[in-house]
Amino acid sequence: MDEIQHSETPALSYREMAARFRAAGHSASEVRLRQAWKRVVA
């Protein structure tokens, strides 16, 4: 998650980040994904 957020072209929204996360082959529940997103943008 942090890697996606701090890449050269960071995800601008939660939905974009979630799409990149899943496209990279990762899986997580929506609850865990939202919790991680909140930690990254905090």
HTML snippet that shows the backbone in 3Dmol.js (N, CA, C, O; Angstrom):
<script src="https://3Dmol.org/build/3Dmol-min.js"></script>
<div id="view" style="width:600px;height:400px;position:relative"></div>
<script>
const pdb = `
ATOM      1  N   MET A   1       0.827  -1.178   0.000  1.00  0.00           N
ATOM      2  CA  MET A   1       0.000   0.000   0.000  1.00  0.00           C
ATOM      3  C   MET A   1       0.875   1.247   0.000  1.00  0.00           C
ATOM      4  O   MET A   1       0.686   2.139  -0.827  1.00  0.00           O
ATOM      5  N   ASP A   2       1.808   1.312   0.898  1.00  0.00           N
ATOM      6  CA  ASP A   2       2.691   2.470   0.996  1.00  0.00           C
ATOM      7  C   ASP A   2       3.483   2.642  -0.299  1.00  0.00           C
ATOM      8  O   ASP A   2       3.699   3.762  -0.761  1.00  0.00           O
ATOM      9  N   GLU A   3       3.909   1.527  -0.872  1.00  0.00           N
ATOM     10  CA  GLU A   3       4.662   1.574  -2.129  1.00  0.00           C
ATOM     11  C   GLU A   3       3.821   2.189  -3.248  1.00  0.00           C
ATOM     12  O   GLU A   3       4.332   2.971  -4.050  1.00  0.00           O
ATOM     13  N   ILE A   4       2.550   1.843  -3.305  1.00  0.00           N
ATOM     14  CA  ILE A   4       1.656   2.402  -4.315  1.00  0.00           C
ATOM     15  C   ILE A   4       1.475   3.899  -4.079  1.00  0.00           C
ATOM     16  O   ILE A   4       1.513   4.687  -5.024  1.00  0.00           O
ATOM     17  N   GLN A   5       1.280   4.287  -2.835  1.00  0.00           N
ATOM     18  CA  GLN A   5       1.047   5.697  -2.507  1.00  0.00           C
ATOM     19  C   GLN A   5       2.257   6.561  -2.815  1.00  0.00           C
ATOM     20  O   GLN A   5       2.100   7.716  -3.209  1.00  0.00           O
ATOM     21  N   HIS A   6       3.469   6.026  -2.645  1.00  0.00           N
ATOM     22  CA  HIS A   6       4.671   6.825  -2.837  1.00  0.00           C
ATOM     23  C   HIS A   6       5.416   6.518  -4.134  1.00  0.00           C
ATOM     24  O   HIS A   6       6.596   6.844  -4.268  1.00  0.00           O
ATOM     25  N   SER A   7       4.731   5.896  -5.081  1.00  0.00           N
ATOM     26  CA  SER A   7       5.352   5.624  -6.370  1.00  0.00           C
ATOM     27  C   SER A   7       5.492   6.932  -7.150  1.00  0.00           C
ATOM     28  O   SER A   7       5.044   7.986  -6.697  1.00  0.00           O
ATOM     29  N   GLU A   8       6.117   6.852  -8.327  1.00  0.00           N
ATOM     30  CA  GLU A   8       6.307   8.059  -9.138  1.00  0.00           C
ATOM     31  C   GLU A   8       4.971   8.689  -9.527  1.00  0.00           C
ATOM     32  O   GLU A   8       4.868   9.908  -9.663  1.00  0.00           O
ATOM     33  N   THR A   9       3.952   7.852  -9.703  1.00  0.00           N
ATOM     34  CA  THR A   9       2.607   8.347 -10.011  1.00  0.00           C
ATOM     35  C   THR A   9       1.673   7.831  -8.917  1.00  0.00           C
ATOM     36  O   THR A   9       0.985   6.830  -9.114  1.00  0.00           O
ATOM     37  N   PRO A  10       1.644   8.506  -7.769  1.00  0.00           N
ATOM     38  CA  PRO A  10       0.844   8.019  -6.641  1.00  0.00           C
ATOM     39  C   PRO A  10      -0.650   8.002  -6.936  1.00  0.00           C
ATOM     40  O   PRO A  10      -1.160   8.826  -7.695  1.00  0.00           O
ATOM     41  N   ALA A  11      -1.327   7.064  -6.334  1.00  0.00           N
ATOM     42  CA  ALA A  11      -2.780   6.982  -6.470  1.00  0.00           C
ATOM     43  C   ALA A  11      -3.394   8.216  -5.815  1.00  0.00           C
ATOM     44  O   ALA A  11      -3.015   8.588  -4.705  1.00  0.00           O
ATOM     45  N   LEU A  12      -4.330   8.840  -6.497  1.00  0.00           N
ATOM     46  CA  LEU A  12      -4.914  10.056  -5.986  1.00  0.00           C
ATOM     47  C   LEU A  12      -6.155   9.803  -5.142  1.00  0.00           C
ATOM     48  O   LEU A  12      -6.575  10.670  -4.375  1.00  0.00           O
ATOM     49  N   SER A  13      -6.739   8.621  -5.280  1.00  0.00           N
ATOM     50  CA  SER A  13      -7.954   8.331  -4.538  1.00  0.00           C
ATOM     51  C   SER A  13      -7.897   6.916  -3.989  1.00  0.00           C
ATOM     52  O   SER A  13      -7.078   6.098  -4.408  1.00  0.00           O
ATOM     53  N   TYR A  14      -8.778   6.651  -3.052  1.00  0.00           N
ATOM     54  CA  TYR A  14      -8.853   5.305  -2.476  1.00  0.00           C
ATOM     55  C   TYR A  14      -9.189   4.290  -3.557  1.00  0.00           C
ATOM     56  O   TYR A  14      -8.572   3.227  -3.618  1.00  0.00           O
ATOM     57  N   ARG A  15     -10.151   4.601  -4.406  1.00  0.00           N
ATOM     58  CA  ARG A  15     -10.578   3.650  -5.453  1.00  0.00           C
ATOM     59  C   ARG A  15      -9.441   3.330  -6.421  1.00  0.00           C
ATOM     60  O   ARG A  15      -9.259   2.177  -6.814  1.00  0.00           O
ATOM     61  N   GLU A  16      -8.679   4.353  -6.801  1.00  0.00           N
ATOM     62  CA  GLU A  16      -7.549   4.132  -7.705  1.00  0.00           C
ATOM     63  C   GLU A  16      -6.492   3.266  -7.027  1.00  0.00           C
ATOM     64  O   GLU A  16      -5.929   2.360  -7.642  1.00  0.00           O
ATOM     65  N   MET A  17      -6.229   3.557  -5.751  1.00  0.00           N
ATOM     66  CA  MET A  17      -5.245   2.771  -5.008  1.00  0.00           C
ATOM     67  C   MET A  17      -5.701   1.322  -4.889  1.00  0.00           C
ATOM     68  O   MET A  17      -4.900   0.406  -5.077  1.00  0.00           O
ATOM     69  N   ALA A  18      -6.976   1.102  -4.580  1.00  0.00           N
ATOM     70  CA  ALA A  18      -7.495  -0.254  -4.438  1.00  0.00           C
ATOM     71  C   ALA A  18      -7.374  -1.016  -5.757  1.00  0.00           C
ATOM     72  O   ALA A  18      -7.028  -2.197  -5.762  1.00  0.00           O
ATOM     73  N   ALA A  19      -7.655  -0.349  -6.865  1.00  0.00           N
ATOM     74  CA  ALA A  19      -7.532  -0.984  -8.172  1.00  0.00           C
ATOM     75  C   ALA A  19      -6.091  -1.382  -8.451  1.00  0.00           C
ATOM     76  O   ALA A  19      -5.835  -2.485  -8.934  1.00  0.00           O
ATOM     77  N   ARG A  20      -5.145  -0.492  -8.152  1.00  0.00           N
ATOM     78  CA  ARG A  20      -3.710  -0.811  -8.350  1.00  0.00           C
ATOM     79  C   ARG A  20      -3.278  -1.953  -7.430  1.00  0.00           C
ATOM     80  O   ARG A  20      -2.530  -2.839  -7.843  1.00  0.00           O
ATOM     81  N   PHE A  21      -3.745  -1.929  -6.198  1.00  0.00           N
ATOM     82  CA  PHE A  21      -3.406  -2.954  -5.215  1.00  0.00           C
ATOM     83  C   PHE A  21      -3.838  -4.328  -5.722  1.00  0.00           C
ATOM     84  O   PHE A  21      -3.066  -5.286  -5.681  1.00  0.00           O
ATOM     85  N   ARG A  22      -5.066  -4.413  -6.193  1.00  0.00           N
ATOM     86  CA  ARG A  22      -5.592  -5.690  -6.689  1.00  0.00           C
ATOM     87  C   ARG A  22      -4.940  -6.086  -8.015  1.00  0.00           C
ATOM     88  O   ARG A  22      -4.699  -7.270  -8.252  1.00  0.00           O
ATOM     89  N   ALA A  23      -4.653  -5.117  -8.876  1.00  0.00           N
ATOM     90  CA  ALA A  23      -3.997  -5.400 -10.156  1.00  0.00           C
ATOM     91  C   ALA A  23      -2.589  -5.949  -9.948  1.00  0.00           C
ATOM     92  O   ALA A  23      -2.076  -6.696 -10.782  1.00  0.00           O
ATOM     93  N   ALA A  24      -1.970  -5.572  -8.828  1.00  0.00           N
ATOM     94  CA  ALA A  24      -0.630  -6.070  -8.513  1.00  0.00           C
ATOM     95  C   ALA A  24      -0.684  -7.490  -7.944  1.00  0.00           C
ATOM     96  O   ALA A  24       0.352  -8.073  -7.625  1.00  0.00           O
ATOM     97  N   GLY A  25      -1.901  -8.047  -7.817  1.00  0.00           N
ATOM     98  CA  GLY A  25      -2.036  -9.425  -7.364  1.00  0.00           C
ATOM     99  C   GLY A  25      -2.252  -9.581  -5.876  1.00  0.00           C
ATOM    100  O   GLY A  25      -2.260 -10.704  -5.371  1.00  0.00           O
ATOM    101  N   HIS A  26      -2.425  -8.487  -5.163  1.00  0.00           N
ATOM    102  CA  HIS A  26      -2.643  -8.553  -3.722  1.00  0.00           C
ATOM    103  C   HIS A  26      -4.128  -8.721  -3.430  1.00  0.00           C
ATOM    104  O   HIS A  26      -4.977  -8.395  -4.260  1.00  0.00           O
ATOM    105  N   SER A  27      -4.426  -9.227  -2.255  1.00  0.00           N
ATOM    106  CA  SER A  27      -5.823  -9.334  -1.854  1.00  0.00           C
ATOM    107  C   SER A  27      -5.956  -8.947  -0.396  1.00  0.00           C
ATOM    108  O   SER A  27      -5.077  -9.215   0.422  1.00  0.00           O
ATOM    109  N   ALA A  28      -7.077  -8.311  -0.090  1.00  0.00           N
ATOM    110  CA  ALA A  28      -7.397  -7.910   1.273  1.00  0.00           C
ATOM    111  C   ALA A  28      -8.879  -7.558   1.299  1.00  0.00           C
ATOM    112  O   ALA A  28      -9.454  -7.173   0.281  1.00  0.00           O
ATOM    113  N   SER A  29      -9.481  -7.692   2.455  1.00  0.00           N
ATOM    114  CA  SER A  29     -10.885  -7.308   2.571  1.00  0.00           C
ATOM    115  C   SER A  29     -10.990  -5.797   2.440  1.00  0.00           C
ATOM    116  O   SER A  29     -10.010  -5.080   2.643  1.00  0.00           O
ATOM    117  N   GLU A  30     -12.173  -5.318   2.103  1.00  0.00           N
ATOM    118  CA  GLU A  30     -12.392  -3.879   1.999  1.00  0.00           C
ATOM    119  C   GLU A  30     -12.079  -3.184   3.320  1.00  0.00           C
ATOM    120  O   GLU A  30     -11.526  -2.085   3.331  1.00  0.00           O
ATOM    121  N   VAL A  31     -12.430  -3.818   4.425  1.00  0.00           N
ATOM    122  CA  VAL A  31     -12.198  -3.222   5.746  1.00  0.00           C
ATOM    123  C   VAL A  31     -10.703  -3.022   5.966  1.00  0.00           C
ATOM    124  O   VAL A  31     -10.270  -1.937   6.353  1.00  0.00           O
ATOM    125  N   ARG A  32      -9.916  -4.063   5.720  1.00  0.00           N
ATOM    126  CA  ARG A  32      -8.470  -3.953   5.929  1.00  0.00           C
ATOM    127  C   ARG A  32      -7.838  -2.978   4.956  1.00  0.00           C
ATOM    128  O   ARG A  32      -6.924  -2.236   5.316  1.00  0.00           O
ATOM    129  N   LEU A  33      -8.325  -2.979   3.718  1.00  0.00           N
ATOM    130  CA  LEU A  33      -7.791  -2.073   2.713  1.00  0.00           C
ATOM    131  C   LEU A  33      -8.067  -0.618   3.090  1.00  0.00           C
ATOM    132  O   LEU A  33      -7.189   0.234   2.954  1.00  0.00           O
ATOM    133  N   ARG A  34      -9.274  -0.330   3.561  1.00  0.00           N
ATOM    134  CA  ARG A  34      -9.607   1.039   3.986  1.00  0.00           C
ATOM    135  C   ARG A  34      -8.780   1.457   5.200  1.00  0.00           C
ATOM    136  O   ARG A  34      -8.343   2.605   5.285  1.00  0.00           O
ATOM    137  N   GLN A  35      -8.565   0.544   6.131  1.00  0.00           N
ATOM    138  CA  GLN A  35      -7.752   0.860   7.307  1.00  0.00           C
ATOM    139  C   GLN A  35      -6.331   1.200   6.885  1.00  0.00           C
ATOM    140  O   GLN A  35      -5.744   2.159   7.387  1.00  0.00           O
ATOM    141  N   ALA A  36      -5.780   0.425   5.970  1.00  0.00           N
ATOM    142  CA  ALA A  36      -4.423   0.683   5.486  1.00  0.00           C
ATOM    143  C   ALA A  36      -4.370   2.013   4.746  1.00  0.00           C
ATOM    144  O   ALA A  36      -3.415   2.771   4.916  1.00  0.00           O
ATOM    145  N   TRP A  37      -5.376   2.310   3.929  1.00  0.00           N
ATOM    146  CA  TRP A  37      -5.429   3.576   3.195  1.00  0.00           C
ATOM    147  C   TRP A  37      -5.430   4.748   4.164  1.00  0.00           C
ATOM    148  O   TRP A  37      -4.732   5.738   3.944  1.00  0.00           O
ATOM    149  N   LYS A  38      -6.212   4.641   5.238  1.00  0.00           N
ATOM    150  CA  LYS A  38      -6.283   5.724   6.226  1.00  0.00           C
ATOM    151  C   LYS A  38      -4.922   5.950   6.890  1.00  0.00           C
ATOM    152  O   LYS A  38      -4.540   7.089   7.159  1.00  0.00           O
ATOM    153  N   ARG A  39      -4.193   4.860   7.153  1.00  0.00           N
ATOM    154  CA  ARG A  39      -2.860   5.002   7.757  1.00  0.00           C
ATOM    155  C   ARG A  39      -1.894   5.670   6.788  1.00  0.00           C
ATOM    156  O   ARG A  39      -1.064   6.479   7.202  1.00  0.00           O
ATOM    157  N   VAL A  40      -1.994   5.341   5.505  1.00  0.00           N
ATOM    158  CA  VAL A  40      -1.075   5.898   4.509  1.00  0.00           C
ATOM    159  C   VAL A  40      -1.300   7.385   4.312  1.00  0.00           C
ATOM    160  O   VAL A  40      -0.338   8.144   4.202  1.00  0.00           O
ATOM    161  N   VAL A  41      -2.549   7.815   4.264  1.00  0.00           N
ATOM    162  CA  VAL A  41      -2.828   9.220   3.992  1.00  0.00           C
ATOM    163  C   VAL A  41      -2.821  10.082   5.246  1.00  0.00           C
ATOM    164  O   VAL A  41      -2.909  11.306   5.150  1.00  0.00           O
ATOM    165  N   ALA A  42      -2.719   9.474   6.406  1.00  0.00           N
ATOM    166  CA  ALA A  42      -2.726  10.245   7.667  1.00  0.00           C
ATOM    167  C   ALA A  42      -1.442  11.016   7.860  1.00  0.00           C
ATOM    168  O   ALA A  42      -1.285  11.712   8.863  1.00  0.00           O
TER     169      ALA A  42
END
`;
const viewer = $3Dmol.createViewer("view");
viewer.addModel(pdb, "pdb");
viewer.setStyle({}, {cartoon: {color: "spectrum"}});
viewer.zoomTo();
viewer.render();
</script>
